[in-house]
C-alpha cells in the first residue's frame, strides 16, 4: 500500500467512509420581550417550536486539504477519462477543541484477522494518542499462547493535536459526488471497475464533552467504486495515526488502553463476523465483565475458530479457566463450551 504526504498530512493511497451523524442541536433563542412575532403568530396563537439547527463549524484549511485528497483519490480510483469528483461539507460538527474530546477508531482486515484500535484524547494541555494492535492467530488453540498485543502511545502538543482533530472533523463531514462523463449519442458508455479481495472494516467515532457524537463506518472489499465512501474514513484514521511513533512495543496494557477497547466494544456499528472475531481476540487481553454476555453468545457460533476465541476471552475475563484438565491437559472444545454455558446460566 503506497503512501503520500501532502501539506503535513500523511494519507494512504487507498482509503474510506459512510455517515450517520448525531449532532447536538444549538440552544433555542429565547422569545422576544412582549411576545413578538417570534413567539406568537399573526392570529395570536403560539408558533410550534422550531427544530434547532445543528451546531456547525468549518475550518477552511482542513476542508481544503481533505477535499483535495478526496478528489485525487476518487478520480484516480475510477481511472476513467472525464470522471469528476466534487466534495462538499454540509456540516462540520462543532466541538470545543480545548474541552475533553475523544476520537476513537477500529480498523480490521479479513485476511489475517489483524485489528487495531486507535484514539486521540484531546484536552487543553494537548492530546494523548494511543494505538493497540492485535496480530491475530488464524488458528487459535485452547491451550495456545495469549493474543499478541502491541501498543504505541504518545503525548502531542496542543496545536498539533488540534490540527489532527480538525482534519478528522472535516473528513467525517465530507460528502463526495461523482459525475460520470455524459453519454455520446450512438456510442457505448463503459465504466471501468477495479476490485480486490482485500476486505476491510474502518470505524471512527468522535465524542464531544457534552455527549455530541459523530460516527462513520465502512466495511467491504476495497474497490474503485467504493472509494468515495471509504477514503474519508481513511483520512480521518491517518490524521490520528500520524501522531504516533512509528514503532509498536510489546508492553502491558494500562487502564486507558482498556477504556479504549471498552468504548469500541460497545459500539453499535454493523460488523462482519470476522470483525467480531478480532474483537474477541482483543477481549482476551483487554476485556472485563462487560464482554461476558456477547462472548457467551459466540459459543453458539457454527465456526470453530469463533468458539475458541470466545472460550479464551471468557477464561481471561471471568478468571475461571475451564480449558484444561486437572492434570493440565487440553479438554475437548465441546465440553469446555458446555461448561461455560452452564457457568453463565448458573444463579448469581
Secondary structure by P-SEA (a helix, b strand, c coil): cbbbbccccccccccccccccccccccccccccccccccccccccccccccccccccccaaaaaaaaaaaaaaaaaaaccccbbbbbbbccccccccccbbbbbbbbbbcccbbbbbbbbbccccbbbbbbbbbbccccccccccccbbbbbbbcccaaaaaaaaaaaaaaaabbbbbbcccccccbbbbbbbbbccccbbbbbbbbccccbbbbbbbbcccccccccccaaaaaaaaaaaaacccccccccccaaaaaaaaaaaaccccccaaaaaaaaaaaaccccccaaaaaaaacccccaaaaaaaaaaaaaaaccccccccccccccaaaaaaaaaaaaaccc
